[in-house]
Amino acid sequence: MELSKRIGYHFKNESYLDVALTHASFSNESRTPTQNNERQEFLGDAILSIVVSDYLYRHTDMDEGDLTKRRAALVCEATLSDFAREIDLGRYLRLGRGEEHTGGRERASILADAFEALIAAIYLDGGLDRARDFILPFVKRRLAREDADGFKDYKTQLQEIIQKNPEEKVQYVLVDESGPDHDKRFVVEVRLNSNVIGRGQGRSKKAAEQLAAREALALMGQ
């Protein structure tokens, strides 16, 4: 398959790759039983966390708090969807008609989930070392870019701006929570004096807060 060449990994069992590329909307519309990528996404999420955590621990001298922030930035939906776009992953997805017609191939949540499912596919087919070999080039490039630009903790950056005006008050409000326990989605709004200035969605409250803060900073021209 063309995607195998693009990622530099040849599958011994291509069924793992087929599953990774199959969105639930496709399997739901299929006339024959078709496995979607949700289970592999769950596994890929765990593998990604281990690989990123191990790399940061071994190759940086950050303390626990900074390690946590850096890992969260590397495994959040926005970052993973960027990784997916680097390999044009959306092009290869099997989507249901509804998702196909509403821009599913470019939707960040779908791309991030498929990227994690792809990690799991490589792991199941070739083991942890091959999955690590796939993940780390993306991680290293992103870290190098962040180090060059200055790592962005969006919440801290926003707070520093707001503190210049002591009368202003910023708060983060959880407005929605959905999904099964293994695949929760949180939606958070950041509010300035009760006015919504940003909104973010992530797999944890912290990730959603960071994305909400990023949107607020963009609104401010930062």
C-alpha positions as CSV (number, residue, x, y, z in Angstrom):
1,M,0.0,0.0,0.0
2,E,1.1,3.5,-0.8
3,L,0.8,4.6,2.9
4,S,3.3,1.9,3.9
5,K,5.9,3.4,1.6
6,R,5.1,6.8,2.9
7,I,5.7,5.8,6.6
8,G,8.6,3.5,5.8
9,Y,7.0,0.4,7.4
10,H,6.0,-2.8,5.5
11,F,3.2,-4.7,7.3
12,K,3.4,-8.4,7.5
13,N,-0.3,-8.4,8.3
14,E,-2.0,-5.6,6.5
15,S,-5.3,-6.2,8.3
16,Y,-3.9,-4.1,11.2
17,L,-3.4,-1.2,8.8
18,D,-6.9,-1.7,7.3
19,V,-8.4,-1.5,10.8
20,A,-6.4,1.6,11.7
21,L,-7.8,3.4,8.6
22,T,-11.4,2.4,9.2
23,H,-13.5,5.1,11.0
24,A,-16.6,4.0,13.0
25,S,-18.8,5.9,10.5
26,F,-17.7,3.5,7.8
27,S,-18.2,0.3,9.8
28,N,-21.6,1.6,11.0
29,E,-22.7,1.9,7.4
30,S,-21.1,-1.3,6.1
31,R,-23.4,-4.1,5.1
32,T,-20.9,-6.6,6.4
33,P,-19.3,-6.7,9.9
34,T,-16.3,-4.3,9.7
35,Q,-13.9,-3.6,12.6
36,N,-13.3,0.1,13.2
37,N,-10.2,1.7,14.6
38,E,-11.5,2.6,18.1
39,R,-9.8,-0.3,19.9
40,Q,-6.5,0.2,18.2
41,E,-6.7,4.0,19.0
42,F,-7.0,3.1,22.7
43,L,-3.9,0.9,22.5
44,G,-2.0,3.4,20.4
45,D,-2.7,6.2,22.9
46,A,-1.0,4.1,25.6
47,I,2.0,3.2,23.5
48,L,2.4,6.9,22.4
49,S,2.4,8.0,26.1
50,I,5.0,5.4,27.1
51,V,7.3,6.3,24.1
52,V,7.1,10.0,24.6
53,S,7.4,9.8,28.4
54,D,10.5,7.5,28.1
55,Y,12.1,9.8,25.5
56,L,11.5,13.0,27.5
57,Y,12.8,11.3,30.7
58,R,16.0,10.1,29.0
59,H,16.8,13.1,26.9
60,T,15.8,16.1,29.0
61,D,16.5,17.3,32.6
62,M,13.0,18.8,33.1
63,D,11.3,18.4,36.4
64,E,8.1,16.4,36.8
65,G,5.8,19.4,36.2
66,D,7.5,20.4,33.0
67,L,7.7,16.8,31.8
68,T,3.9,16.6,32.3
69,K,3.3,19.8,30.3
70,R,5.6,18.8,27.5
71,R,4.1,15.4,27.2
72,A,0.6,16.8,27.2
73,A,1.6,19.2,24.4
74,L,3.1,16.3,22.3
75,V,0.1,13.9,22.6
76,C,-2.8,16.4,22.4
77,E,-5.3,16.2,19.6
78,A,-3.9,19.3,17.8
79,T,-0.4,17.9,17.7
80,L,-1.4,14.4,16.6
81,S,-3.6,15.8,13.8
82,D,-0.5,17.8,12.6
83,F,1.5,14.6,12.6
84,A,-1.3,12.9,10.6
85,R,-1.2,15.6,8.1
86,E,2.5,15.2,7.6
87,I,1.9,11.8,6.1
88,D,-1.4,12.8,4.5
89,L,-3.2,10.2,6.6
90,G,-6.6,11.6,5.9
91,R,-6.3,10.7,2.3
92,Y,-6.3,7.0,3.2
93,L,-9.1,6.8,5.7
94,R,-12.3,4.8,5.1
95,L,-15.2,7.1,6.2
96,G,-18.9,6.9,6.1
97,R,-20.8,9.0,3.7
98,G,-21.7,11.6,6.3
99,E,-18.2,12.1,7.5
100,E,-16.9,12.1,3.9
101,H,-19.3,15.0,2.9
102,T,-18.6,17.1,6.0
103,G,-14.9,17.3,5.9
104,G,-14.0,14.3,8.0
105,R,-10.7,13.8,6.2
106,E,-9.4,17.0,7.7
107,R,-11.2,16.9,11.1
108,A,-8.6,17.0,13.8
109,S,-10.3,14.5,16.1
110,I,-10.5,11.9,13.3
111,L,-6.9,12.4,12.2
112,A,-5.6,12.2,15.7
113,D,-7.5,9.0,16.5
114,A,-6.3,7.5,13.2
115,F,-2.7,8.4,13.9
116,E,-2.9,6.6,17.3
117,A,-4.6,3.6,15.6
118,L,-1.7,3.5,13.1
119,I,0.8,3.4,16.0
120,A,-1.1,0.4,17.4
121,A,-1.1,-1.2,14.0
122,I,2.7,-1.0,13.8
123,Y,3.0,-2.2,17.3
124,L,0.8,-5.2,16.8
125,D,2.5,-6.1,13.6
126,G,6.1,-5.4,14.5
127,G,6.5,-4.8,18.2
128,L,7.3,-1.8,20.4
129,D,10.7,-1.0,18.9
130,R,9.1,-0.5,15.4
131,A,6.4,1.6,16.9
132,R,9.0,3.7,18.7
133,D,10.9,4.1,15.4
134,F,7.7,5.4,13.8
135,I,6.8,7.8,16.6
136,L,10.1,9.4,17.5
137,P,10.9,11.3,14.3
138,F,7.6,13.2,14.7
139,V,8.4,13.9,18.3
140,K,11.9,15.0,17.7
141,R,10.9,17.4,14.9
142,R,8.2,18.9,17.1
143,L,10.5,19.3,20.1
144,A,13.2,21.0,17.9
145,R,10.6,23.4,16.6
146,E,9.3,24.2,20.0
147,D,12.8,24.7,21.4
148,A,13.6,27.1,18.5
149,D,10.3,29.0,19.0
150,G,10.2,28.7,22.7
151,F,7.9,26.1,24.3
152,K,4.4,27.4,24.6
153,D,2.5,26.8,27.8
154,Y,-0.6,28.6,26.5
155,K,-2.3,28.9,29.9
156,T,0.7,30.5,31.5
157,Q,1.1,32.8,28.5
158,L,-2.5,33.9,28.7
159,Q,-2.3,34.4,32.4
160,E,0.8,36.6,32.0
161,I,-1.2,38.8,29.7
162,I,-4.3,39.0,31.8
163,Q,-2.2,39.8,35.0
164,K,-1.2,43.1,33.4
165,N,-4.8,44.2,34.2
166,P,-5.5,43.2,37.8
167,E,-9.2,43.9,37.5
168,E,-9.5,41.2,34.8
169,K,-10.4,37.7,35.8
170,V,-9.9,34.5,33.7
171,Q,-11.4,31.2,34.4
172,Y,-11.7,27.8,32.7
173,V,-15.2,26.2,32.6
174,L,-15.9,22.6,31.6
175,V,-18.9,22.8,29.4
176,D,-19.2,19.3,28.0
177,E,-17.9,15.8,28.7
178,S,-18.6,12.8,26.4
179,G,-17.4,9.4,25.3
180,P,-16.7,6.1,27.1
181,D,-14.2,5.9,30.0
182,H,-11.3,4.9,27.8
183,D,-11.9,7.7,25.2
184,K,-13.3,10.7,27.1
185,R,-13.7,14.1,25.3
186,F,-13.7,17.3,27.3
187,V,-14.8,20.7,26.1
188,V,-13.6,23.7,28.0
189,E,-14.3,27.4,27.6
190,V,-11.9,30.1,28.9
191,R,-13.8,33.1,30.0
192,L,-12.6,36.6,30.7
193,N,-15.0,38.4,33.1
194,S,-17.7,35.8,32.1
195,N,-17.1,36.5,28.3
196,V,-16.0,33.4,26.3
197,I,-12.7,34.2,24.6
198,G,-11.6,30.6,23.7
199,R,-12.9,27.1,23.4
200,G,-10.9,23.8,23.3
201,Q,-11.6,20.1,23.1
202,G,-9.2,17.4,24.3
203,R,-8.9,14.0,25.9
204,S,-8.2,15.5,29.3
205,K,-9.4,18.6,31.0
206,K,-5.8,19.9,31.0
207,A,-5.4,19.4,27.2
208,A,-8.8,21.1,26.6
209,E,-7.8,24.1,28.8
210,Q,-4.5,24.5,26.9
211,L,-6.3,24.5,23.5
212,A,-8.9,27.0,24.8
213,A,-6.0,29.2,26.0
214,R,-4.4,28.9,22.6
215,E,-7.6,30.0,20.8
216,A,-7.9,33.0,23.2
217,L,-4.3,34.0,22.5
218,A,-5.0,33.8,18.7
219,L,-8.0,36.0,19.3
220,M,-5.8,38.5,21.0
221,G,-3.3,38.4,18.1
222,Q,-0.7,36.6,20.1
